């Protein structure tokens, strides 16, 4: 009987930590997106691990290593200017899936990317998939991939 009580107590005490991890992962993604939409590269980059990976639909399609967000942002800016793209904004919805185990997590986030191409509004629905890593008790983005849908 005591064994059942101990196991039940352990299971119940683990549940809030998992829920907290899910909400903390979601908050990190939301905060990074808010900084990105404000063109605050420094604040957005702070949500990434030191050796992240980004996969996106524009060339060169993959960025990795130190300062990954800075490199992606610079290439995104160059690509946008070359195509006459302005007013980029990513609106994210509630994640459709978030999981965490230990110091690793994963999230799938429906998103809407809007911008103007030569003054004409463009809307792209996408799925933004994140790999997360908890470092020093803080969830960071280890990598993400964007997929238009």
C-alpha positions, 0 to 999 in steps of 0.5 A: 500500500505504501509503495502505491502511495509513493508511486502515485505521489511521484507521478502526480509530482512529475505532471506539473513539471511536464506541464511547466516544460510545455508552457516554458517551451511555448513561451520561449518560441512566442518570445523569440517570434515577438523579438523577430517580428520587431526586428530585434535580432539580438533579443531573438538570437538570445533564444537559441543554443550556441550551435543551432540549426535552421532549415528554411525555404529560401537559399541556402536552406540550411544554417548551422553553428554559432550565431545561427540566428544572426546568419539566417536573419542576414540571409533573410534580409538579403533575400527579402530585398532582392525579391522586393519583400517588405513588412514581414510578420509571422503570427503563430497559433497555439502549438499543435504538439509540444513534448518534453523529456529531460533536457530536450523538447519538441514543438509543432506550431501552426503559423501564418507568414504575411509580407508584401512583395513589390507592394502586394500582400502575400500570405503563406500558411506554414508549420514551424517545427522546433527542437528545444534544449534546456540549458541552465534551466532555460529552454532554448531553440536548438533548431527549427524548420519551416514548411509552407502548407 
